Amino acid sequence: MLPVRITSLSKHFGSTVAVDGVDLEIPAGALFFLLGPSGCGKTTLLRMLAGFTDPTRGAIHFGEREVTHLPAEQRNTGMCFQSYALWPHMTVAQNVAFGLEVRHVPALEKARRVGEALELVQMGRYAARKPNELSGGQQQRVALARALVIRPDLLLLDEPLSNLDARLRLEMRGQIRSICQQAKITTVYVTHDQKEALSMADRMAVLREGRVVQVGLPGDLYRRPGSRFVADFLGETNFLPATVAGVAGDELRLETPAGPLQARGVGEGLTVGRKVTCSIRPEALRLVVNGSAASAGGNVLAGRRQSLTYLGEMAQHEIRLAGDVAMKVFELNPHLVGDEGDVRVTFDPADVVVLAE
């Protein structure tokens, strides 16, 4: 296992800046995700790690070795493409063995390593089949075995699940994470799917317009986003404009169009009168029908339920608060499935994320 260090890395295509001064530290053995919308530079960054695209400036280190301008064949990286790129005329075993053929690995060693790689991805019994005889998920695992069989220092995955249906994507998430943990290889995984990243990553970086805007653990980025962009990109959230009315340690009093709020764990660096934006996740909110007791010690806002989308295990409520503020509330195991009516929305001050940008 080896760490990867990216320093001030940029790539220009004429006047277009695809990657703009990226600095990243990828720990040895980590499953590290590059996450962002289309056009944010994540695939270009992955291709520079692979050696397929030469950087305009900056440096890439694999451990202590600088590989910035080395050709791909001298980097010992394994790449799993979005399209799988399997050769249709070859068997599964022949596809997996291709990288070993290029490296002139002896026949007995090659057969042993191909067998090990196929067993790792649970495809050993399909070794004699052709790719067109496999399902999409099976083809994806063959492509992963082909990348792993060369024993790369760095495994690179370019949206490997994007061609699969929703159910198969869910199944493959756990399988890929398990395979990467067993192989003990530093892995960089590119995706625009937030759920994929949150459920699989050890650490992740969110990119926007060629720059890294936040790096950290999935739970930290989701619960404490550093910007409105990250809060909005990593799942659904409610944004509420506010003014700081009081600061006491790490606790804030806020004035909003929907009423006064309290926030906890976010007071540092903010002063009275500062304009901010509150981000509150829909699943952090609770609905209380008027006449029922609200939770003590939390925020309570009065409103009226305007619409409901029933999804079985969850209901999505649209609430109209004072000041004509719209708020979305997710109710698990829903019971409030009746008509429109007056409600109160309650939530913990610790679930209010204050964004000062």
N, C-alpha and C positions, 0 to 999 in steps of 0.2 A: 504494500500500500504506500502511496506517496501523495504528498500535498501538492496543490497547484496554486501558483501565485500569478495574478494578472495585475500589471502595473501600467497605468495611464494608457490603456490600449484604445486605439482609434482606427477606424476604417472609413475612408472617403471613396465614393464612386463619383468622380468628377466633382460637381458642386454639392452632391448629396452626402450628408454625414450619416452613415448607417450606425456606427458605434462611436461614442464621443467620450474619451477619457475615462474608461472603466477601470476601477480598482476592485479586485476581489481576492479573498483568501478562501480556498476550498480545502477543508481539512482532509487528511488522509483517510480513506475508507468511507467517506461520507457519500450519501445519495443527495446530491446538491441540485436544486431546481432553478432554472432560469425561466421566470414567468413574466408574461406581459402580453399586451394586445398585438395584433398583426402590425408589422412594420416597426416594432420597437427595437429591433437589432439583435434579438436573442439567437436567431439561426445564424446570422453573420458571425456573432461571437463564437458559437459552437464550431463553425467552419474554420475560424482562425485557430481554435484549439486543436482541431484535427489536422491542420496544415493544408487545407483545401483553398484557403483564402489568405493572402499575405497582408499583414497589418500595414497601415500607413505609418503609424508610430506606436511606441509603447513596447512592452516586453511581456513574455510568457515564460514562466519557469515551471518545469516538472521536477519537484524536489529542488535540488541544487543546480540542475541542468537547465540552461536557457535553450528554448526551442523555438524562439520567435520566428525565425526565418528558415527553419529546417523543413525539408519536404516531408510530406505525410508518411512516406515509407520508412523514415528514420525516427519516428516518434513513438512507435509501438502503441498506437491507440486502436481501439475497436469501435466501429461505427455501426449503429442500427438505424437505418433510414426509415422515413415515414412510409415509403412505398414498398418496404422490405427488400426490394432489388434482388430477388431470388432468380436463378437461372432456370427457366422452365424445362430445358432439355436434360438437366441433371437431377439425380435423386437427392433426397434430403441429406444423406451422408456425404455425397459429392459436393453439395453446396457448402456444408459445414467445413469440409476438408480443404476448400479452395485456398484459404489463407495459409494453410500449412504446406500446400503444394508450392506456392510461391516462395515460401521460406525453405524449401528443400528438406523438410523434416523426413527422416527415414520412415519407411512404410509401417513397420510395427508400432513405432511411437505415434505415428499419425493415426492409425486405427484405434489405438488406446485412447488418445485424446479426443477424437471424434466421439467415441462411445461415451466417455465421461461427460462431454459437453451436452450430448443429447439426453443423457440420464438426468443431468442437472435441470433441464427444462422439461423433463417428463415426455420426451419424444423418441426414446430409444426404439420403441416398437414400430415406428414409422420410417425407419432409416432407408428402406428401399422404395418408398413412395416418391412420386413426383410432386412438385408444389401445387399443381392444379388438382391434385387429389386430396388436398388439405383444406380445412376451414381457415378463415381469416386469423383466428386466434392461434391455430397451429402454425401457420406461416410466420406469424410474428415471433413465436418461440423459436422457430428454426433460424430466423434472422438473428435473434439474440444469441443462440448457440454459436453461430458463425462468428459473431463478434467476440465471444468469450473464449473460443477454442485457441486463439493465438496467445492467450494469457496477457492481455494488454495491461499497460501501466494505468491507462485511463479509458473508461468506457463512456461513449458518447451516444445519447439516445435523442433522436430528433422526432418529437411528437409520435412515438411508436404506436399509440393506441387510437390515433385520430381516424383510422379507416374501419374501426370496429363498431358494432352496434352498441347501444347504451348498456345492455346487460353484460355483454362480453367485456366491455371496458372495465366494469366494476370487478369482474372476476380476475382480470389480468393485472389490476393494480396491486393486489396482494401478492400475486405470483411473481411479478417483477421485483417488488421490494424484497421478497424472500430470496430470490435468486441472487440479487445483488449483495445481500447480507452474507449468503453462503459463499459467494465467490470472493468476498473481501477485496473488492476493487473500487477505487475512487470512481464515482460515476457522476456525470453531468447530464441532466435530463431537461430538455426544452419542451415547454407546453404553454398553451394559452388557457388551459382548463384549470380554474381555481380549485375545484374539488379534488382533481387529480394531484395537484401540488400539495394541498393541505393534508391529504390522507396518506401521502407517500414520503414526503421529503424529510430528511434530517435537518437540513437548513435550506433556505431559499432566498433568491434575490428577485425583486420586482424591478422591471425595466420600463422606461418610458422615453420615447424619442431618442434612443441610443444611449441613455444614461441609466445608471443604477440609482433608484430613488430610496430603496430600503432593503436591508439584509437582516436576516435573523431566523429564529425558530418559527415554524408555521403558526403555533398558538400565539406567540408574541405579536407577530404581524397582524393576525386577525383581531386580537383583542385590543392591541395598542398600536394601531396604524399611525405613522408619523405624518401623514398628509391626507387631504381629501381624496386624492387620486387613489392611494392605496386602500383607504377605507371603502371606497366605491367599487374598486376592482375586485377586492377579495370578498365577494358575497354581497348580499343586499344590506342596506343600512338606511336609516332616516337621518337627514341633515336638518339641523335647526339653528338658525342664526341666534346669537346671544351676545350679551354685554356682561363683563365681569362686574358684579356689584359688591363683592367682598372676598377677601382672601384671608384664610386662617390656617397656616401651615400648608398641608397638602390638600386642604378642602377649599372649594369655591362656592360662592353664591352667585347664581346667574339669573339675569332677567332675559326672558324670551317672549316672543309674541304670544306663545301659548300659556305663559304663566311662569312663576319663579321655579328654578331648579337648583339642586345641589349636585356637585360633582366631587369625587374623592380620588386622591392619588395623582392629581394633575395640577397642583397650584404653583409649582416652581416656575419662576420667571414671568408670571402673569401679574398684572397690576389692575387696580380698579379703573373702570372705564374702557378697558381693552375690548375691541370687537373680536369675537371668536366664532367658530362654528362647532356645534355639538354633533357628534356621530353616535347614534344609539341603534344597536342591532335589533331587528324585529323580534328575534327570539328571546331577547332580554326583557321584553315588555309583557305585562300581564293585564288582562281585562277584568274589571270589576263592575258588575251590574249595579246600578244605583240601588241602595238599600242594603247591599252587602258591605261587610267591613273591609276597608283597604288595609294593606300591610303597613305596620307602624314603622316610622323612621325612614321611609323611602320617599321618592318623588311621586306626586299624584297630580295628574292633569285631567280635567273634565273635557268630555267630547261626545260626539255622536257617531255611532257606527253607520256607515253609508253603504257598504257592500261587503260581501263575503264570498270567498272562493273555497269550496269544500273539497279537500283532497284525500279524504279517508283518515290517514294518520295525522293529518295536519289541516288546519283551516287558516286562510290568509284573510285578515280583516283590514278594511280600509276605514280609518277613523279620521273625522274632521274635528280638530281641536279649536280652541279659542284663537282668534287672530287669523282665521281661515288657514290654519296649518294642517296639512295632510300628513298622516302617519300610518305606516303599515305595521301590523302586529301579527306574529305567527303564534298560533295556539296549538300545542301538541295534544293528542287525544281529545279533540274538540268536543265541547258540550254547548257552547254558545252559538248554536246554529239557527236561532230563530230570526225574527224580523229585525229591521233597523230599530235603534233605540239609543237612549242616553247611557253612556258608560263612563267609567274612569279608567285611565291608563296609569299603572303603577310600575315603578322600576327602581332598582338600587342605584344610589349615587356612584358606586364603583363601576357601573356599566355605562356611564356617560364619558365618552372620549372627547376631550376638548382639543380642537385643532386651531392653532394660533396663526396659521398661514394666511 
